[in-house]
Amino acid sequence: LFQPPHCPELNPIEQVWQYLKRRFRWHLPKTLEELRQWMTQKIQALSPETIASITGRASILEALSVAGI
């Protein structure tokens, strides 16, 4: 599946990272370990339904359906 360079909006994992970054804005970890724990907790809390809603962009779904995936 062709993806133009520098198009993070077409990469589903980038959408997940944007979702996490928006929740991280006001969190100020004091240590790297605190940051790791926070990220681990947030990633583990993502349900398949939440991930589908984040990555289910119409353009991505259309491209996948055309590719037969």
N, C-alpha and C positions, 0 to 999 in steps of 0.2 A: 504494500500500500504506500504510494508516494506521499511524502510529507515534505513540503518546502522547508528549507533551512530557516531557523529563527522564527518558527511559528509555534510557540508553546501552547497556544489556544487549541491546537489540533492534537496535542499529546495528552491523553487522559490523566496520566500521573501528574502532570503539571497542574491540572485542575484540582486534584486532591491536595497538592502542596499549597495552592492558593487558598483553598478552604481552611487548611490548618493554620496558615499564616494569619488569616483574618481573625481567628480565635486566639492567636498568640500575641496580638498587638499590645495588650495591656498587661501581659504576664511578664514579670521581671525576675527571671531566675538569678539567684546569687552565685550558683556554681554550675559547672558543666554537667555534673551529675543530676542536679535538679532539673536542668533542661532535658536531659535524657529521660528522666522519669516522667516528666510532663508529656513529652512527645510519645513515649511508649504508651502511656495511659490513653492519650487521645487517638492514636492509631488503632489500638486494640478495641476502642469503643466504637469504631466505625463499623456499622453493619453493612451487609451486602446491599441492602436497600438504599442506605445513605450514599454509598459509593456509586451506585447506579444513578442516583439522582444528581450527583455531582458531575459525573462523567457522561451522562446521557444527553449530550448536546445533539441537537437535530442533525447538524452537519457531520458529526462523527458517526452517528447511527446510520445515516444515509450512506456514507462512504463504506462502512462495514457491510451493509446489506448489498451494495453493488459489488463488493469484492467477494461476496459469497461466504463471509465469515459468520 
